[in-house]
């Protein structure tokens, strides 16, 4: 029993250390020139909250977190300055009826706290909502048509 507990602790600790290595906060001065150029364009009229460098499958990405007109917008950019993904907060009331219905069905009796549109490579891929139910928070997703996705985006 002691060995399995110790093994579990070591595994969790290594996993946490690995996850921390995968994303680190950086300053704007640390951005490559191509990424800085994209950030300058995307952040016009926004308040930049911070930057991070992320490593995923051996590739480095940069995330710019900002506030635009009172809502959050996170832009994931590759090393060449190309936008890979945008998560942008949207008002629930502004969503198409099918999307509202799909999110409400997936949230069951939970309360929808926040909704974001998820755009990948310039195409709307999903809507993601943060839901609170029984004191726990979780994320749910539906497609642009409000239907369940085959896999999470």
N, C-alpha and C positions, 0 to 999 in steps of 0.2 A: 504494500500500500504506500509506504514512504517513497519507494522508487518511482511509482507511477505519479505520485503527487509532485515530486521533484522534477520529473520529466515534463509534466504538464506546465509547471512554472517556467522551466527553461525554454520550452517551446513558445509559450505566450510571450515571454520576455524578448526572445529573438525576433518573433513576429512583429512586436511593437517597435523594436529597434529598426528592423527592416522597413517598416511603414514610415517611420520618421525620416529615414534616409531618402525616401522616395519623394518627399515634398519638403521644401524649405523656403522660409520667407527670405526675400531679397529686396534690395532697394532698386529704384528706377535706374540708377547709374550702373547697375549690374546687368541690365538688359542688353542683348546684342543689338547692333544698329537696325537691322531689319525688323526686329520685334518692337523696338522703340518707335519706329516710324508707324507701324500699325497701331500701337497704343496711342500715339499722338492723334491719329485720325479717329479712332474709336472713342476716345475720351473727350472729344470736343463737347463742351457744355456739361461735362460730368465732374463729379468729385471723385478722384482716385483714392481708394481706401488702402490699397496695398498690392504687392506683387508676390508671386511665389514661383519657384522653379520646380517642375515635377518630372520625374523619370518614370516612363511607362513602357514596358517591353523594350528597354534599351534606348528609347528615343526620349529626347529632352523637349519639354513643353514649358511655356510660360503662361501664367494666369494673371490677368489684371482684374482686380475687384474694384467696382466703382458704383456710385450712386448717380442715377440719371432721373431728374424730375421726381425725386422722392422714392424711387424704387431701385432695387439692386440689379446689377448687370455684371456678370462674370464672363470674361472673354479668354478662351484658351487658344494660344498661338504657338505654331511650331517654330523651329529655329530659323526658318527662312522668312518669317513674318506672315505666313498664311494663317488665316483664321480657321481653326479646326472645329470649335464648338462655342456656342453662346448660350448662356442660361440667363434669361431675363424675366424678372418678376412681372406678372400681369394681374390685373384685377379680376377676381372671379366673375364679377358681373359683366365683364367685357368678353368673356369666352363664348364661342359658339354653343348653341343649345346642346348639341350632341356631346361636346366635350364636358360641359357642366354635368350632364346626366351620367356620363361614364365615370367621372371623378366621384360623384355622389354615390354611385353604386359600389365602386371599389372601396370607398371610405366607410361603407356600412354605417354604423352608428357613430363613427368618429367625427371630430370637428376639423374641417379644413382650415388650416392656419395661414397657408401661403401657397401660391401657385406660380410656377415658372414655365415659360416656353423653353424648349430645348431644341436648338438649331444646330445641325451638324453639316459642315461643308456647304453652308448656304441654304440648306433645305430644312424646313420644320420637321423634326423627327418625333417629337412627343411633347406632352405636357406632364409636368411632375408636380405633385402636391405634397406638402408636409401635413400630416394628419395626426391629431392627438386623440387617443382612445384609451380609456382606463388608465390614465396617467402616463401612458407611454407614447412616444412620438415615432412615426415611421414615414417613409416616403412611398408614394404610389405613383404609377405612371399609366397614361393612356396614350394612344396614337393621336395624330392630328384630327382623326375622324371621331374620336371619343371611344373607340373600341379598344379592347384589351390588346396588349402587345405580345408577340410570340416570345420576346426576350426584352430585358430592360435595356434602355439606351444609355 
